[in-house]
Amino acid sequence: MITLCTVQFSIRPFLFSVQEASSLPDQLEEATNYIKKMQIKLEKLKERRDFTNGTRLSSDTDTASAGLRLPHIDIQERGSALEVVLITKSDCQFMFTETIRLLHEEGAEVVNASFSVLGETIFHTVHCKIGESAPCSAAARISEKLKKFVYGDN
């Protein structure tokens, strides 16, 4: 019993200074509650760590079962309009801003940009207008540059 009280004091020393008049069973119950709260807090911190490290199996399984290798880009031309769908992991936000920069650099006017989040996967959709003078060549040039950026020089 003395050992248990010593362990309790080492875990939560301020309990004794505040509640010296409390009975021993009350102090033990308080220490037990404190340990349970710390276990819950530890589990939440582990989940947060796993989430930020990208080791959650569910989202990895979801993207693998969909047959996608991230990042992924899909570019569709519709006349003078261009739709760009960029799919990335949550830690690749720079890819979206770089995509917007490349579109502006090539003279495309961004009309609308939106995103959706599913687990650790982010779906970015950008609608833009391209030049009226030669939309086919502009679309091909923009498409090539965006794919080169996302996939590298492959």
Buried (B, 14 or more C-beta within 10 A) or exposed (E): EEEEBEEBBEEBEEBEEEEEEBEEEEBBEBBEEBEEEEEEEEEEEEEEEEBEEEEBEEBBEBBEEEEEEBBBBEBEBEEBBBBBEBBBBBEBEEBBEBBBEBBEEBBBEBEEBEEEEEBBBBBBBBBBBBBEEEBEEBBEBBBEBBBEBBEEEE
